[in-house]
Amino acid sequence: MLALSQIPEKLKTSISTLANSESLKGRILLGGAWLGGASFVEQVLRFGRNMLLTRLLVPEAFGTMAIVLSAANVVEVVLHMGIREALVQNPRGREEDYMRAA
């Protein structure tokens, strides 16, 4: 059994070996790392933007803006849930009424 002090080094070696390989697992790991890092940077920039808006706008206007941004995020999440893909795969996907309902 590995000592607890050896686990981080083994994990670091395994991840480094996997990330540097040209295998599918390595490419997935690298892509996931890029995606996670980019998402983190996006959230930090979004937070900074909101702090700047808080200083520039009147607090009541900032509250309204927060509600509008939240509603826009809800719409974005709903659009990314696969509705578009479901329309493409459904036999009724070309019908106008079906598309409007989706």
N, C-alpha and C positions, 0 to 999 in steps of 0.2 A: 504494500500500500504506500502511496506517495505521501511524503510529509507535507503538511499544509504550506510550508514555505516554498516547496517546489512547484506547487500548482500554478501560480502566476507565471513562472518562467516557462513551464510546459505549454500553457495556454498561449502565451505570447509567441513561442516558437511555432506552434501548430497554426495559428492564425497567419503569421508571417509567411510560412511555407505555402499555405493554401492561397493567400492573396497574391503571391508572386507567380503562381502556376497559371497556365493557360486553360485549365480545366473549366468546365461549366460551373462547378462549385466555387472556384476561385473568382470567376467573373461575376457570379451572383453576389458573393461576399463584397467584392470591390464596388459593384453597382449599388448595393444596399448601403455601404458606407458613404458613398457620394450622396445618395438620396437623403440619408439621415443627416449628414452634415449640412446639405443645402436647406433642408427643412428647418434645422436649428437656426441657421443664419437668417432665413426668412422670418422666423418668429422673433428673433432679436431685432431685426430691422423694423418689423411691424410694431413691436413694443416701443422702440425709439420714436417712431412716427407718432404713435398715440401720445407719448409723453410731450412731444413737441406741440401737437394739437391741443393738449390740455393747457399748455402755457399760452398759446396764441389765441384760442377761442374762449368765449365766455363759458363757464361751466355748464350752463343750460344747453348751449349749442353743442358742447362736446357730448353731452348725454344723448341728444338727438342724433348726433353723428354716430355714436356707439350703437344705437338701435339700428340705424340704417346699415352700418357695416355688418352687424350681426345678422340682419335679414339677408344681406347679400351673401354672407357665408353659408347660411342655411340653404339658399337657392343653389349655390355652388355644390354643396354636399349632395343635395338631391339629384343634381344633374350628373354627378360622378358615381351614383349608385348603380349604374348599369341600365338605366332606362333606354338610352340610345342603343345599346347592344341588344336589349330585349326587343326593341322595335325591328331591328335588322333581322333577328332570328325568327320573329313571329310571322306566320303566313298572312296575317291581316295587317302587317306593318306598313303597307302602302296605302291603306284606306285612310282617307282624310279625317273621318271622325275618330278613328282609332289613334291617329297621331296627335290630334288635339287633346284627347283624353290623357294621353301619356304626358 
